[in-house]
């Protein structure tokens, strides 16, 4: 899961805490 699409999807799956960086890059609506 290194693609931007996967990273964005991880937020909704609850894997955001595992990747704090993607949380900063992608802000929830």
PyMOL Python script that loads the backbone (N, CA, C, O; Angstrom):
from pymol import cmd

cmd.read_pdbstr("""\
ATOM      1  N   UNK A   1       0.846  -1.198   0.000  1.00  0.00           N
ATOM      2  CA  UNK A   1       0.000   0.000   0.000  1.00  0.00           C
ATOM      3  C   UNK A   1       0.879   1.246   0.000  1.00  0.00           C
ATOM      4  O   UNK A   1       1.033   1.916   1.021  1.00  0.00           O
ATOM      5  N   UNK A   2       1.443   1.537  -1.146  1.00  0.00           N
ATOM      6  CA  UNK A   2       2.320   2.703  -1.234  1.00  0.00           C
ATOM      7  C   UNK A   2       1.743   3.737  -2.193  1.00  0.00           C
ATOM      8  O   UNK A   2       2.245   4.856  -2.292  1.00  0.00           O
ATOM      9  N   UNK A   3       0.672   3.346  -2.902  1.00  0.00           N
ATOM     10  CA  UNK A   3       0.050   4.265  -3.855  1.00  0.00           C
ATOM     11  C   UNK A   3      -0.773   5.317  -3.135  1.00  0.00           C
ATOM     12  O   UNK A   3      -1.291   5.070  -2.046  1.00  0.00           O
ATOM     13  N   UNK A   4      -0.895   6.499  -3.745  1.00  0.00           N
ATOM     14  CA  UNK A   4      -1.662   7.581  -3.126  1.00  0.00           C
ATOM     15  C   UNK A   4      -3.106   7.152  -2.942  1.00  0.00           C
ATOM     16  O   UNK A   4      -3.739   7.512  -1.949  1.00  0.00           O
ATOM     17  N   UNK A   5      -3.636   6.385  -3.892  1.00  0.00           N
ATOM     18  CA  UNK A   5      -5.021   5.926  -3.809  1.00  0.00           C
ATOM     19  C   UNK A   5      -5.197   5.028  -2.593  1.00  0.00           C
ATOM     20  O   UNK A   5      -6.193   5.119  -1.875  1.00  0.00           O
ATOM     21  N   UNK A   6      -4.211   4.156  -2.372  1.00  0.00           N
ATOM     22  CA  UNK A   6      -4.290   3.251  -1.224  1.00  0.00           C
ATOM     23  C   UNK A   6      -4.181   4.040   0.075  1.00  0.00           C
ATOM     24  O   UNK A   6      -4.881   3.754   1.046  1.00  0.00           O
ATOM     25  N   UNK A   7      -3.303   5.027   0.084  1.00  0.00           N
ATOM     26  CA  UNK A   7      -3.104   5.835   1.288  1.00  0.00           C
ATOM     27  C   UNK A   7      -4.393   6.545   1.664  1.00  0.00           C
ATOM     28  O   UNK A   7      -4.765   6.598   2.836  1.00  0.00           O
ATOM     29  N   UNK A   8      -5.073   7.092   0.658  1.00  0.00           N
ATOM     30  CA  UNK A   8      -6.328   7.799   0.924  1.00  0.00           C
ATOM     31  C   UNK A   8      -7.372   6.819   1.442  1.00  0.00           C
ATOM     32  O   UNK A   8      -8.170   7.158   2.315  1.00  0.00           O
ATOM     33  N   UNK A   9      -7.365   5.613   0.908  1.00  0.00           N
ATOM     34  CA  UNK A   9      -8.332   4.612   1.338  1.00  0.00           C
ATOM     35  C   UNK A   9      -8.049   4.136   2.753  1.00  0.00           C
ATOM     36  O   UNK A   9      -8.967   3.769   3.487  1.00  0.00           O
ATOM     37  N   UNK A  10      -6.767   4.143   3.138  1.00  0.00           N
ATOM     38  CA  UNK A  10      -6.415   3.688   4.482  1.00  0.00           C
ATOM     39  C   UNK A  10      -7.051   4.567   5.547  1.00  0.00           C
ATOM     40  O   UNK A  10      -7.372   4.096   6.639  1.00  0.00           O
ATOM     41  N   UNK A  11      -7.233   5.838   5.232  1.00  0.00           N
ATOM     42  CA  UNK A  11      -7.836   6.754   6.203  1.00  0.00           C
ATOM     43  C   UNK A  11      -9.237   6.274   6.565  1.00  0.00           C
ATOM     44  O   UNK A  11      -9.627   6.266   7.732  1.00  0.00           O
ATOM     45  N   UNK A  12      -9.981   5.875   5.540  1.00  0.00           N
ATOM     46  CA  UNK A  12     -11.373   5.464   5.773  1.00  0.00           C
ATOM     47  C   UNK A  12     -11.418   4.080   6.418  1.00  0.00           C
ATOM     48  O   UNK A  12     -12.370   3.755   7.127  1.00  0.00           O
ATOM     49  N   UNK A  13     -10.387   3.264   6.174  1.00  0.00           N
ATOM     50  CA  UNK A  13     -10.384   1.915   6.746  1.00  0.00           C
ATOM     51  C   UNK A  13      -9.929   1.954   8.202  1.00  0.00           C
ATOM     52  O   UNK A  13     -10.105   0.981   8.935  1.00  0.00           O
ATOM     53  N   UNK A  14      -9.347   3.068   8.618  1.00  0.00           N
ATOM     54  CA  UNK A  14      -8.917   3.189  10.005  1.00  0.00           C
ATOM     55  C   UNK A  14      -7.438   2.886  10.163  1.00  0.00           C
ATOM     56  O   UNK A  14      -6.956   2.697  11.280  1.00  0.00           O
ATOM     57  N   UNK A  15      -6.716   2.840   9.052  1.00  0.00           N
ATOM     58  CA  UNK A  15      -5.282   2.574   9.113  1.00  0.00           C
ATOM     59  C   UNK A  15      -4.502   3.887   9.138  1.00  0.00           C
ATOM     60  O   UNK A  15      -3.272   3.896   9.079  1.00  0.00           O
ATOM     61  N   UNK A  16      -5.235   4.986   9.227  1.00  0.00           N
ATOM     62  CA  UNK A  16      -4.592   6.299   9.236  1.00  0.00           C
ATOM     63  C   UNK A  16      -3.552   6.415  10.353  1.00  0.00           C
ATOM     64  O   UNK A  16      -2.457   6.921  10.109  1.00  0.00           O
ATOM     65  N   UNK A  17      -3.865   5.957  11.578  1.00  0.00           N
ATOM     66  CA  UNK A  17      -2.898   6.036  12.676  1.00  0.00           C
ATOM     67  C   UNK A  17      -1.582   5.340  12.341  1.00  0.00           C
ATOM     68  O   UNK A  17      -0.523   5.735  12.830  1.00  0.00           O
ATOM     69  N   UNK A  18      -1.652   4.306  11.507  1.00  0.00           N
ATOM     70  CA  UNK A  18      -0.454   3.574  11.120  1.00  0.00           C
ATOM     71  C   UNK A  18       0.402   4.439  10.203  1.00  0.00           C
ATOM     72  O   UNK A  18       1.625   4.303  10.176  1.00  0.00           O
ATOM     73  N   UNK A  19      -0.246   5.332   9.450  1.00  0.00           N
ATOM     74  CA  UNK A  19       0.496   6.218   8.555  1.00  0.00           C
ATOM     75  C   UNK A  19       0.105   7.662   8.835  1.00  0.00           C
ATOM     76  O   UNK A  19      -0.735   8.222   8.130  1.00  0.00           O
ATOM     77  N   UNK A  20       0.706   8.273   9.860  1.00  0.00           N
ATOM     78  CA  UNK A  20       0.378   9.650  10.229  1.00  0.00           C
ATOM     79  C   UNK A  20       0.681  10.619   9.095  1.00  0.00           C
ATOM     80  O   UNK A  20       0.033  11.659   8.981  1.00  0.00           O
ATOM     81  N   UNK A  21       1.659  10.288   8.253  1.00  0.00           N
ATOM     82  CA  UNK A  21       2.033  11.178   7.152  1.00  0.00           C
ATOM     83  C   UNK A  21       0.865  11.373   6.194  1.00  0.00           C
ATOM     84  O   UNK A  21       0.565  12.498   5.795  1.00  0.00           O
ATOM     85  N   UNK A  22       0.201  10.266   5.824  1.00  0.00           N
ATOM     86  CA  UNK A  22      -0.902  10.352   4.871  1.00  0.00           C
ATOM     87  C   UNK A  22      -2.048  11.151   5.481  1.00  0.00           C
ATOM     88  O   UNK A  22      -2.819  11.792   4.767  1.00  0.00           O
ATOM     89  N   UNK A  23      -2.151  11.107   6.800  1.00  0.00           N
ATOM     90  CA  UNK A  23      -3.212  11.848   7.480  1.00  0.00           C
ATOM     91  C   UNK A  23      -3.013  13.345   7.262  1.00  0.00           C
ATOM     92  O   UNK A  23      -3.978  14.096   7.115  1.00  0.00           O
ATOM     93  N   UNK A  24      -1.739  13.774   7.242  1.00  0.00           N
ATOM     94  CA  UNK A  24      -1.453  15.192   7.032  1.00  0.00           C
ATOM     95  C   UNK A  24      -1.642  15.563   5.562  1.00  0.00           C
ATOM     96  O   UNK A  24      -2.150  16.636   5.238  1.00  0.00           O
ATOM     97  N   UNK A  25      -1.223  14.655   4.684  1.00  0.00           N
ATOM     98  CA  UNK A  25      -1.329  14.917   3.251  1.00  0.00           C
ATOM     99  C   UNK A  25      -2.787  14.931   2.800  1.00  0.00           C
ATOM    100  O   UNK A  25      -3.181  15.734   1.954  1.00  0.00           O
ATOM    101  N   UNK A  26      -3.580  14.030   3.377  1.00  0.00           N
ATOM    102  CA  UNK A  26      -4.986  13.946   2.989  1.00  0.00           C
ATOM    103  C   UNK A  26      -5.874  14.320   4.166  1.00  0.00           C
ATOM    104  O   UNK A  26      -5.898  13.624   5.181  1.00  0.00           O
ATOM    105  N   UNK A  27      -6.601  15.419   4.028  1.00  0.00           N
ATOM    106  CA  UNK A  27      -7.481  15.852   5.117  1.00  0.00           C
ATOM    107  C   UNK A  27      -8.895  15.350   4.868  1.00  0.00           C
ATOM    108  O   UNK A  27      -9.386  15.438   3.743  1.00  0.00           O
ATOM    109  N   UNK A  28      -9.557  14.828   5.890  1.00  0.00           N
ATOM    110  CA  UNK A  28     -10.927  14.331   5.750  1.00  0.00           C
ATOM    111  C   UNK A  28     -11.896  15.451   5.381  1.00  0.00           C
ATOM    112  O   UNK A  28     -11.721  16.581   5.838  1.00  0.00           O
ATOM    113  N   UNK A  29     -12.905  15.169   4.574  1.00  0.00           N
ATOM    114  CA  UNK A  29     -13.862  16.179   4.121  1.00  0.00           C
ATOM    115  C   UNK A  29     -14.689  16.758   5.261  1.00  0.00           C
ATOM    116  O   UNK A  29     -15.537  17.620   5.033  1.00  0.00           O
TER     117      UNK A  29
END
""", "prot")
cmd.dss("prot")
cmd.show_as("cartoon", "prot")
cmd.util.cbc("prot")
cmd.orient("prot")
